[in-house]
Amino acid sequence: MTAKGIKMGLENVPGQSLLDLVKFGVMPPKAPQPPTLQTMIAEAAYYRAEKRGFVPGYDQIDWLEAEKEILARRSAPPTQLKAKPHWPWKTFNPFALWRKVGTASPC
């Protein structure tokens, strides 16, 4: 039971139209954003400190080394994998089979 004068709901949120509701049900969710550069450097510095056993006094060195590593990895050209063509006659070679059978010794 609610008393008079009490407002319920969200006041500052605009309502959604029918089209917005349909789009919400049909559209896939947005992909998460990639981490920022500072986040990547902080994580790399943390792993460097963890590798050392969290010995104090190396915070700045860990940060600078992690920053150097992350910036080098981001500026490196991406490696492209070239697909090799698949030739069916290289998969099955009857002459190779004959050669193996022909060279087998009876002993």
C-alpha positions in Angstrom: 0.0 0.0 0.0 1.5 3.3 -1.0 0.7 6.7 0.6 -0.4 9.7 -1.4 2.3 11.9 -2.8 5.0 9.1 -3.1 6.4 8.9 -6.6 7.6 5.6 -7.7 9.8 4.8 -10.7 12.7 6.5 -12.3 12.2 10.3 -12.8 15.2 11.3 -14.8 15.3 8.3 -17.2 13.4 8.9 -20.4 11.0 6.3 -21.5 11.7 4.0 -24.5 9.7 3.9 -27.6 8.6 0.7 -29.3 11.4 1.0 -31.8 14.0 1.3 -29.0 12.6 -1.8 -27.3 12.7 -3.8 -30.6 16.3 -2.6 -31.3 17.3 -3.6 -27.7 15.9 -7.1 -28.3 17.5 -7.6 -31.7 20.8 -5.9 -31.6 23.8 -7.8 -30.1 25.4 -6.3 -27.0 28.3 -3.9 -27.5 31.7 -5.4 -27.3 33.8 -4.4 -24.3 36.3 -1.6 -25.0 40.0 -2.5 -25.1 42.0 -1.5 -22.0 43.6 1.8 -22.0 47.4 2.2 -22.3 47.7 3.1 -18.6 45.8 0.0 -17.6 48.1 -2.2 -19.7 51.2 -0.6 -18.2 49.9 -0.9 -14.7 49.1 -4.6 -15.2 52.5 -5.3 -16.7 54.3 -3.5 -13.8 52.3 -5.5 -11.4 53.4 -8.8 -13.0 57.0 -7.6 -12.9 56.7 -6.8 -9.2 55.1 -10.2 -8.6 57.9 -11.9 -10.4 60.4 -10.2 -8.0 58.3 -11.2 -4.9 57.0 -7.6 -4.4 60.4 -6.5 -3.0 59.9 -2.7 -2.2 62.0 0.0 -3.9 61.6 -1.0 -7.5 58.2 0.6 -8.3 59.5 3.2 -10.7 61.8 0.8 -12.5 59.0 -1.7 -12.9 56.7 1.0 -14.3 59.3 2.3 -16.8 60.2 -1.2 -18.0 56.6 -2.2 -18.4 55.9 1.1 -20.2 58.8 0.4 -22.6 57.6 -3.1 -23.3 54.0 -2.2 -23.9 54.8 0.7 -26.2 57.2 -1.5 -28.1 54.5 -4.2 -28.5 51.9 -1.7 -29.6 54.1 0.0 -32.2 55.3 -3.3 -33.7 53.8 -4.2 -37.0 51.2 -7.0 -36.8 52.4 -10.3 -38.1 50.3 -11.6 -40.9 49.8 -15.3 -41.4 49.9 -16.3 -45.0 47.6 -19.2 -45.8 49.5 -21.8 -47.8 47.6 -23.3 -50.7 46.5 -26.9 -50.2 47.2 -29.0 -53.2 45.4 -32.4 -53.2 48.1 -34.2 -55.2 50.7 -33.5 -52.4 48.4 -35.3 -49.9 48.2 -38.5 -51.9 51.1 -39.6 -54.0 50.7 -43.1 -55.4 54.4 -43.2 -56.5 55.5 -42.6 -52.9 53.4 -45.6 -51.8 54.8 -47.8 -54.6 58.4 -46.7 -53.7 57.9 -47.7 -50.1 56.4 -51.1 -51.0 59.1 -51.7 -53.6 62.0 -50.9 -51.2 60.8 -53.1 -48.4 63.2 -55.9 -47.7 61.9 -59.5 -47.1 64.1 -59.9 -44.0 
